[in-house]
Amino acid sequence: MTAYYHAEHHLDLEHSLPIGEPWLPGSHCDHLLISLPYLHGPGLEHCPLPDRHARILWALPVTAAELAYRREHGHEALEQLFDEQAIVPTDPRRPSVA
């Protein structure tokens, strides 16, 4: 689904996309936010290849309320909320920070 959406909309850092339903059963996250791979650091983000390089970004499951917060306060403010609340991005039942 993400690859198909990317083909039409050219996803990049700080972009988001709706996924139409919760990420997993019981989750409030029904969107993906293209973000830096914070859990793994810049060593994962930049991958040198023999004649070019690849950039690895993270499709972070987020809630509609979190995206509304981002629209009002900016991407960095949302990322700061994630840090302050110490979200566990792999927890499908994590509460919304917004």
C-alpha atoms as a printed R data frame, in Angstrom:
   type eleno elety resid chain resno      x      y      z
1  ATOM     1    CA   MET     A     1  0.000  0.000  0.000
2  ATOM     2    CA   THR     A     2  2.787  2.428  0.909
3  ATOM     3    CA   ALA     A     3  4.677  1.703 -2.313
4  ATOM     4    CA   TYR     A     4  1.516  2.265 -4.367
5  ATOM     5    CA   TYR     A     5  0.806  5.561 -2.565
6  ATOM     6    CA   HIS     A     6  4.433  6.608 -3.042
7  ATOM     7    CA   ALA     A     7  4.216  5.997 -6.797
8  ATOM     8    CA   GLU     A     8  1.386  8.543 -7.032
9  ATOM     9    CA   HIS     A     9  2.344 11.033 -4.301
10 ATOM    10    CA   HIS     A    10  6.153 10.759 -4.018
11 ATOM    11    CA   LEU     A    11  6.381 10.317 -0.260
12 ATOM    12    CA   ASP     A    12  9.267 11.988  1.544
13 ATOM    13    CA   LEU     A    13 10.283 13.020  5.034
14 ATOM    14    CA   GLU     A    14  7.394 14.557  7.043
15 ATOM    15    CA   HIS     A    15  4.718 13.366  4.590
16 ATOM    16    CA   SER     A    16  1.763 11.345  5.834
17 ATOM    17    CA   LEU     A    17 -0.809  9.026  4.363
18 ATOM    18    CA   PRO     A    18 -4.102  7.547  5.524
19 ATOM    19    CA   ILE     A    19 -4.292  3.787  5.736
20 ATOM    20    CA   GLY     A    20 -8.090  3.616  5.924
21 ATOM    21    CA   GLU     A    21 -8.311  1.556  9.102
22 ATOM    22    CA   PRO     A    22 -6.356  0.992 12.296
23 ATOM    23    CA   TRP     A    23 -2.784 -0.185 11.822
24 ATOM    24    CA   LEU     A    24 -3.547 -3.345 13.824
25 ATOM    25    CA   PRO     A    25 -6.666 -4.485 15.721
26 ATOM    26    CA   GLY     A    26 -7.180 -2.321 18.809
27 ATOM    27    CA   SER     A    27 -4.946  0.467 17.544
28 ATOM    28    CA   HIS     A    28 -5.916  4.132 17.267
29 ATOM    29    CA   CYS     A    29 -3.214  4.687 14.614
30 ATOM    30    CA   ASP     A    30 -4.837  4.934 11.186
31 ATOM    31    CA   HIS     A    31 -2.211  6.988  9.335
32 ATOM    32    CA   LEU     A    32  1.494  6.646  8.592
33 ATOM    33    CA   LEU     A    33  3.989  9.468  9.079
34 ATOM    34    CA   ILE     A    34  7.208  9.341  7.095
35 ATOM    35    CA   SER     A    35  9.908 10.063  9.636
36 ATOM    36    CA   LEU     A    36 13.569  9.497 10.418
37 ATOM    37    CA   PRO     A    37 14.396  6.028 11.782
38 ATOM    38    CA   TYR     A    38 15.041  7.380 15.295
39 ATOM    39    CA   LEU     A    39 15.263  3.996 16.989
40 ATOM    40    CA   HIS     A    40 18.169  3.002 14.754
41 ATOM    41    CA   GLY     A    41 19.965  6.315 14.172
42 ATOM    42    CA   PRO     A    42 21.593  7.840 11.105
43 ATOM    43    CA   GLY     A    43 23.520  4.651 10.400
44 ATOM    44    CA   LEU     A    44 20.295  3.133  9.079
45 ATOM    45    CA   GLU     A    45 19.026  6.279  7.368
46 ATOM    46    CA   HIS     A    46 21.966  6.598  4.953
47 ATOM    47    CA   CYS     A    47 22.994  3.412  3.191
48 ATOM    48    CA   PRO     A    48 25.897  3.747  0.759
49 ATOM    49    CA   LEU     A    49 25.752  1.561 -2.330
50 ATOM    50    CA   PRO     A    50 28.520  0.968 -4.892
51 ATOM    51    CA   ASP     A    51 27.378  3.682 -7.332
52 ATOM    52    CA   ARG     A    52 24.749  5.616 -5.309
53 ATOM    53    CA   HIS     A    53 23.114  5.577 -1.905
54 ATOM    54    CA   ALA     A    54 19.738  4.696 -0.473
55 ATOM    55    CA   ARG     A    55 17.902  6.677  2.177
56 ATOM    56    CA   ILE     A    56 15.823  4.643  4.605
57 ATOM    57    CA   LEU     A    57 12.890  6.430  6.247
58 ATOM    58    CA   TRP     A    58 10.382  5.097  8.720
59 ATOM    59    CA   ALA     A    59  6.614  4.785  8.211
60 ATOM    60    CA   LEU     A    60  5.508  5.540 11.775
61 ATOM    61    CA   PRO     A    61  1.893  4.658 12.662
62 ATOM    62    CA   VAL     A    62  0.129  7.773 14.019
63 ATOM    63    CA   THR     A    63 -3.377  8.920 14.893
64 ATOM    64    CA   ALA     A    64 -5.535 11.443 13.066
65 ATOM    65    CA   ALA     A    65 -5.348 13.654 16.196
66 ATOM    66    CA   GLU     A    66 -1.542 13.616 16.041
67 ATOM    67    CA   LEU     A    67 -1.624 14.712 12.403
68 ATOM    68    CA   ALA     A    68 -4.083 17.486 13.274
69 ATOM    69    CA   TYR     A    69 -1.663 18.610 16.002
70 ATOM    70    CA   ARG     A    70  1.165 18.607 13.442
71 ATOM    71    CA   ARG     A    71 -0.859 20.748 11.025
72 ATOM    72    CA   GLU     A    72 -1.433 23.314 13.780
73 ATOM    73    CA   HIS     A    73  1.959 23.256 15.558
74 ATOM    74    CA   GLY     A    74  4.407 21.837 13.007
75 ATOM    75    CA   HIS     A    75  6.272 18.591 12.513
76 ATOM    76    CA   GLU     A    76  9.017 19.319 15.053
77 ATOM    77    CA   ALA     A    77  6.421 20.021 17.758
78 ATOM    78    CA   LEU     A    78  4.826 16.626 17.125
79 ATOM    79    CA   GLU     A    79  8.207 14.887 17.211
80 ATOM    80    CA   GLN     A    80  8.900 16.639 20.525
81 ATOM    81    CA   LEU     A    81  5.598 15.323 21.924
82 ATOM    82    CA   PHE     A    82  6.597 11.819 20.886
83 ATOM    83    CA   ASP     A    83  9.897 12.256 22.768
84 ATOM    84    CA   GLU     A    84  8.298 13.821 25.852
85 ATOM    85    CA   GLN     A    85  5.673 11.069 26.083
86 ATOM    86    CA   ALA     A    86  8.321  8.403 25.340
87 ATOM    87    CA   ILE     A    87  6.045  6.605 22.899
88 ATOM    88    CA   VAL     A    88  6.738  3.013 22.009
89 ATOM    89    CA   PRO     A    89  6.267  3.210 18.236
90 ATOM    90    CA   THR     A    90  5.873 -0.552 17.888
91 ATOM    91    CA   ASP     A    91  2.981 -0.658 20.398
92 ATOM    92    CA   PRO     A    92 -0.215 -0.855 18.339
93 ATOM    93    CA   ARG     A    93 -2.298  0.153 21.368
94 ATOM    94    CA   ARG     A    94 -0.241  3.199 22.355
95 ATOM    95    CA   PRO     A    95 -2.369  6.202 23.306
96 ATOM    96    CA   SER     A    96 -2.396  9.304 21.127
97 ATOM    97    CA   VAL     A    97 -0.102 12.086 22.352
98 ATOM    98    CA   ALA     A    98 -2.426 14.771 20.998
